[in-house]
């Protein structure tokens, strides 16, 4: 009854999946060498989501049909993860509208891609791409992160 070849194959596959899941959990949460460990540590912080709420508030009243230009200034490579967090959270919050941080066609995968961009479009470009808000994040000389944003009237 249980010893058929089909049942043995199923049991083997279930056991293999179980071993893989257990190994992944071990590597993620106990060994401390992956995203899972970082996620758990950040969730333990009381202010873990404060940065996300700040980014959300910046775009909360962005009019429908308008996009935003995001400028990252004076950040060092050591802050690559923060730059990624700012960019990807901005994109997530305004979707389906767009956040421009580089010229269309430029591939952005990591914070280093954003840090390497020098993108300062003119007013005509901003109008053609319906950019109604310019958001700037800058790292001050003392290491603090500041931001400001400005509305612009589309022509």
N, C-alpha and C positions, 0 to 999 in steps of 0.2 A: 504494500500500500504506500508507504513512505519511501521505499527504496527504489522507486522508478528513476530512470535516468533524468527525466524532465524535472522531477522534484529535487533531485540532487543538484542540478544546474541552477535551479531557482534559489535553493538554499546557499549555494556558493556565491551567487551574485549578490544576494542580500547581505551575506557576511562580508563580502569585499567592500560593498558600499558602506557598511557599518564601520569597518576598519578605517576606511578613508575619511569618513566624517569624524571619527574619534581622533585620528591623527591631526586633522585640520583644527579641531577644537583645541587640542593640546598646543599646537604651534601658535595659534592665534591668542589664546588667553593665558597659557601657563608659561610657555617658553619666552614670550615677550618679544618676538621678532617680527611682528606684523601689524597690520591695520587694526585688527581686533583689540589688541592691547592698548593702542593709542585711543581708540574709540571708548573703551571702558574707562580709561583714565580721564578723558575729557568729560565724560558724562558724570563723573564723580564731583567735578568742580561745580560750585554753586553758580558761577557766572559763565558756564560753558556756552550758553546760547545768547549772551549779551551782544556779542559782535554780530551775530546773525540778525538780531532784532534791530540793531542800528542800521544795518544794510537794508533791511526790509522797510524801515521808516523812510529812508531816502527816496525809495521808489513808490511808496504807497499811494501817492497822489499823482503819479505820472499819467497824463491823459491817455485814454485809449487811442490807438493809432499813432502814437508818438514813440520814438526810440530814444536811447540815451547814449552819450559818449562817455566812456570811463577812462580817466587818465590816472596813471600810477606814476608818481614822481619821487625820486630820490630814495627808492627802496634798494637795499643791498640784496645780494643773492642769498644771504642768510635768512631773509624773510620770504623766500619763494613760496612756502606753504600758505602764508598769510595772503600773499598776492593771489594765489589760486583760490583761496576761500572767498576773497572779495569778488573776484571775477565770476566764479561759478555760482555763488549765491545770488549775485546780481542777475545773471542770466536766468537762473531758475525762477526768481521772483517776478521778473517782468514778462516771462514767456506768455504769449507767443510774440510779443514785441521783441526788439533786439537791443543788445548792448554791443556797441562798437568799441573795441580797444585797439584795433588794427584795421588796415584796409581790407575790404572784402577780398577773399581769396587767400589771405595769409592764414596759415594753419596755426591754431593755438591749442596746444596739448598740455603744456606745463607752465608754471610760473616763470620759468626762464624765458619762454617764448614771449611772454608779456613784457618782461623786463628788458628784452632786447629790442622791442619795438619803439620807434620814434615816429609817432603818428599825430600830426597836427593838421587836420583838414580845414579847408577854408569854409566860409559861410555858404557858398553855393553848394558844396558837397554836403554840408550839414542839412541844408534845405532839401536837396534831392533825396536824402536818406531819412527825412522826417525826424531829425534829432532835435528834440525840444528841451533836453536837459543835459548839461555838462556836469559830470561828477568827477571831482579830483580827490584822490587820496595821496597824502604826502607824509614821508617820514621826516620828522624834525631832527635837528642836529643832536638833541638830547635823547633821541630814540623814540619819543612819543609819536603816535600815529594820529594825524589830523585829517579832516576831510571838509570839503565845502561843495556846494552845488549851486548852479545858476540856471535859471530858466532862460529860454530864448524863444522869441516869437518866430514861428515859421512863416515864410513868405509863400 
